[in-house]
Amino acid sequence: MPVPSQSKPRQHVLIIGYVWPEPNSSAAGSRMMALIDSFLAQQWQVTFASPALLSEHRADLVGLGIKEASIELNNSSFDAFISDLQPDIVMFDRFMMEEQFGWRVEKYCPDALRILDMEDAHFLRQARQQAFKKQQTVAPEDLHTELAIREIASIHRCDITLVISTFEMALLQNQFSIPANILHYCPFMLDGIHQDNPEFEQRQHFISIGNFRHDPNWDAVLWLKQQIWPLIRKQLPQAELHIYGAYPPKKATDLHNPKQGFLVKGWVPDAKIVMQQARICLAPLRFGAGLKGKLADAMQCGTPNITTGVGAEGFVEQGHWSGTIANQAETFANAAVELYNNQSQWQLFQQTGYRIIEQQFAKSPIQQKLIQQIRHLVENITEHRRSHFTGMMLRHHSMKSTQYMAQWIEAKNSK
């Protein structure tokens, strides 16, 4: 672990989490832990606070030397908390946390650098989901929703926003005219490929994985069950589909059917183990945003995939992909069957996945650029904020409207 020099003082980072991080349950949890690791690698002090209930599969933050704090929404107790803590850096986990606590940070800790970690563009995911329900494509004007207004405003109020996808970087700048100097491309930070990945002949069956509380994942399971898997099973009657994911509801476990080879297995403590055993990962995502952690896991484990254009978004560079991209049930199923039986093509896709991981998501350079950006902003925060008048204006109005709304809710709750 690098030791900071005398010219680079130890920073105190407060992370305000939407939920407690669960790296074995979601890509968001893994990403949060990677960001925390980046801060700890500088020997910075980290405090993680969240209004969420303590979760079953959450990471052991205390064991990493991180201080934990439970905070409340619309409660002035946070004012004393932030005043006593006086962090140098505050990172908001998703824009909803900035909406709730940003004005309090501004009031009681105005000099702290404010970072927004989007996770993904929520307004983009919502617009795609609505268009999918209507069986329409998303037009540019469909993105101009109330949710987009809230999320874009939050980006402007923060000093820097971490964006996980090249697609979303371009969208934010080109369609919403967000200045490049308040955005920072920060994708998955991965340790590379796993060295003990089994070969083609050592693997069998298909895998699909994803947190069941995430709408795109649940829709993917239904599409597999109703249309895609029957087509695959007809051609591969001995094959099985193993479906993993945290928090499966009864409607999901009710889909479990051994006779059909459709096995709903729920949460698994180590996705790597089950991913390595599978020959192919199926990720039929019909809507969503950001980067898909399941596909990064698959590439690290040497498991080629069949996915959609939405699934591969943010990964594909110069047309290379670690599997097949198909957006219709029949072509998706046929591609899965073809790849399942084609060892040479399977090996080519495996090697492509390895290259994508090593070239686009190597942890060290991404982490280094992130820390350099944060240090630069800490040292030049006054000049940086003066150059972004829109942010100053929005913070001024947010201080008033959000403050009064929060105080009204608190007063109402105290009665």
N, C-alpha and C positions, 0 to 999 in steps of 0.2 A: 504494500500500500504506500503510495507516494506521500512524502512529508512536505507540507507547504513551507515555502520559504518565509523569511521574516518580512519580506515586502508584500506578501500575500496573506493578510490576516485571516484567521479562521472565521468562517461565516456561520451564522445561525439561520437555518432554513426551517420555516414553518410550512408544512403541507396541509392544506385543508381538503380532506378527502370526501368525495361524494359517498363512497363506501369504504370499508376497510379492505385493503388489498388482498385478493385471493389469487395468487399466481398459478395455482393448479385448477382454477375454475374458469378463468377468462383471460383473453389477451390483454384486456385493460389492467388486470391484476399483475400480469407479467411485466407489462410496460412500466407500471408504477414502481415495481421493485427494481427494474433496471435504472430508472431515474434516481431512486433512493441510493442505489449502489454507486451511481456517478457522484453523488454528493458525499457519501461516506468515503469514497476513494480519495477525496481531497481533505479528509479528516474534518469535514464540516460537521457541526452539531445539527441534528435533525429532530424535529418534533412533528409528530403526525397527529392531527386532530380531525375528528369527524362527528357529525350529528347522527350518523347511522348507528343502528344497534350492532353490538359485537356479533360477528358472523361465525358460523361453524367452521369454515375452512380458511379462516384468515391467517395471514403470515405471522410468524413470531417476531414482531418488530422489536419488542423489548430485548429479545435475545441478541439482536443486532446492535444494541446500544441506543435504540431510538426511544425517545420519550413519547408516551401516548397521552392523549387528552380527549375526553368526551365533551363536546360542545353542543349548545342548543340553538335551534333556529329561532329567530325573532325574540332574542333574550339578551338583555343588557349585560348578563354575566360574561359574555364574550369580550365586552369592553375592558373589564378588569383583567381578563386573561391576556389579551393582546398587549395591554399597557404594561403589564408585568414582564411579559416575555420579550418584547421589543426585538423581534427578529430582524435580520438584515435583508432577508429574502422571504417572500410569501408566494407559494405556488398554489393556485386554485386547480383542483381536479374537476374539470368540466365547468362550463360557463355558469351552471346553476349555483355553484358555490361562490363564484365571483359576484353574482347577483345578490346573494344572501349576505355575504360577509365583506365584500369589497369596500363598501362605504365605511364600514367600521374600521377596516385596516387603514383607509385613507385618513380617517379622523384621528385615530389614536397611534398610528405608526406610519406617518406620511412619507418618511424617507426610505421605507423598505421597497426594494425592487419587487414589482408585481409580475408574476409569470402565470400565464394561463396554459394549461395542458388540455387541449381540446379532446383528446382521445380519438374522436372522429368528428366530422361535421354533422351535428345532430339534425340540422335543418335539411341537409342533403338526404340523410337516411329517411327522415319523415316524408319528404317530397316523393322519394322513390317508392316508399311503401304506399302512399296514397295513390300514386299513378298505377302501381301494380293492382291495387284493389279495383281501379276503374278500367284496367286493361288498356292503359295508355302509356305512351312514352313521356318522359319528363322534358318539358320545354323550359327554356331559361326563365320565363316569367313565373313558372311554377315554384321556383326557389324563393321568390320574394314573399315569404310568409311572415306571420308574426314571430314564429320561432327563429327565423333567419334574422329578423330585426333585433331580437334579444341577443342572439349569439354574436352577431357582427358588432353590436354595441359593446358587448363584453370584451371582444378582441381589441377594440379601440381604447377601452378604458385601461387595459393592461399595458405594461411596458414592452412585453414580448410575449408572443403566443407560439407554442410548440405545435407544429403541424406534422402529422404522421405520414402523409401521402403526397407524392408529387402531383397527383391529380388535384387534390384539394388545395395545394399551394397555388397552382395555376388558376383554379376556380376563384379563390379568394382575391387574387390580384386582378384577374382579367374581368370578372363579372361584377365584383363588389369594390374594385379600386382601392383595396387595402394596401398601404405602403409596404414595400418589401422590407424596410428596416424595422418593422414591428412584428415580422413573421420569421420563424426559424424552423427549417426543415429538420425534423428529428424523428426518424423512423425507428423500427425495432433495433435494439442493440443486442446482437446475438454473439455467443461465444464460438460460433463456427459449427461445423457438422460433427455428428457423433461418430466416433471411430469404430464402434462395435456394431455397426448396422448389418443385419443379416442380408444374404443375397436372395435373388429372385426365387430360387428353388426351395429356400428355407421358409418362405412366407406363404400364407394362404388367406383367403377371404378378403372382405372389404371393411373399411372403417369409416364412420362419420362421427364427428365430435363437435360439441359446442354447448355452451350454457343454455339451458332450456328457458331461462327467463328473458333471453334475447330474442325478439320477434323474428328476425331473419333466420335464426337457427331453427326455431319451431316450425316455421314455414318450410324450411328445407327438409325436415323430418317428414312432414305431411306429404310433400311432393315425392319424396323417396317411396313412402308407403303406398301412396295411391297410384302412382304412374311409373316411376323409374324402376323401382326394384322388381315389380312383376315382370318387366321386360328383360331385365338382367337374369333373373332366376329362371325364366323360361329357357334361356340359352345355356345357363350354368346351373343346373338343378342341384348340384352339391355345394354350391357356394353359399356363404353366409354374410350377412351385413351386421356388424357389431356397432351399435350406436351408444356413444358415451357422452356424458355432460352433467354438469352440476344442477341440482335442484329440479329433477324431473317431476312434473305433476302427474296426477293419476291418469289424465288423458293421454300422457305419453307412455307410461308403463302399460296401459291397456293395449297399446299397439304391439306389444311383445308377442311374437308368434313363432315358436321353434319350428313348426311344420313348414312355415314359409321361409325359414332361415332369416327372419327379421328379429334380431335380438336387441332389446333395449336394456342396456346394462348400467346406465346411470353414471354417477361420479366415480372417477378413478384417481387415486392419489398421485400417480405418475403417468402422464399421458405418453411419455416417451416409450415406455415399455409396450403398451398396446399398439402404438403407432408403428413401432419396429416390427411387430408380428404380422401386420397387415400387408397385403401386396399392393393395394390401391386405396387411396383416400378419396372419398366422394364428398364434394362440397357444393351442392346445387343451390346456391344462394341467388334468389331472385330480386332481392333488394338489400340495401345496406350501404355502408360507407367505411372509410378508413382502410387499414390493412387487416387481413384476416390471419389471426394468430395460428389457427389450425393448419393453414397452408405453409406458414413458416415452420411450424413443428414438423410437418410432413417432409419438407425439403431437408431439414436438419437430420431427420431419421432415414433419409434415402427412400422415401415412399412417394412415388409419382401419384398424380392426382387427376381427377376429372372435375372441373369446376365451370363456372359461368364467367361472363365478362365482368360482372360485378365482383365475383370472387377474386379474380386475378388483378383487379384494378390496383395500381400503385406498385405492383411487383414487376410487370412485364416491361422489359427494356429491349428495344430493337427487335421485337417480335418473338423473342425466345421465352419458352415456358416449360415448366417441369411436368408437363402432361398435356391434356387436351382441354380446350375451351369450347363448351357447347351450351346453347341456351334453350334447346328444345328437348323434351323428355326422350324422344326416340333417338335422336343423335347422341344425347348424353349416354343413354344405356348402351347403344352400339359401340361407342368409343370405350366405355368401361369394359365390355366383353372383349373387344379387340386387344386392348392393352393387357388385360388379365392373362391372355394366352400368348403374348408376343414378347419373348424374353429380350431380344435385341433392342426393340423399341423401348421397353421398360428400362433397360440399362442406360440408354441414351437420355431419357427423361430424368433419370436419377442423377446423372452427371450434370445436366443442365440445372437442376435444383441446387446442387452443390455450388455451382458457379454463381448463381443468383445470391445465395447466402453469403458467400465470401466476398463478392464484389459490391453488393449493395447494403449489407447489414452487419458488417464487421464491427464489433463493439468498440474497439479502441479509437479509431478515427472519429466516429460519431460522438462518442463521449468527450473526446478532446475538443471538438468544435463547439459542443454545447457549453462546456466549462469556460472556454475562451470567450464565448459570447456573453455569458453571465458576468464574468469578471469585467469585461469591457463596459457593460451597462452599469454595473455597480460603480465603476470609477467615473462614468460620464453621465450619470442619471439626470442631472439638471439640464444639460444641453440636449439630451435625448428627448426629454419631455417637452422642452420648449419648441423642438422641431415638429411636434405633433399636436397642433392646436385642437384638432378634432377630439383627441383623447382628453385634453384638459377641459374642453367644453362639456363632454359627456360625463366626466367625473363630477363636475360642478353640479349638473342637473341631477345626476344619480344620487349625490349626497343629500339632496333635498327630497326628491320623490321617494326614493327607497327608504331613506331614514324615517320619513313620516309614516309610510306604510308599515314598516317594521314596528315602530313604536305604537301604532294603533293596534296591531295584532297582539303585541305584548300586553297592552292595557286590557284588551278584550279577554285574553286568556287568563289574566289575573283575577277577573271577577268571579 
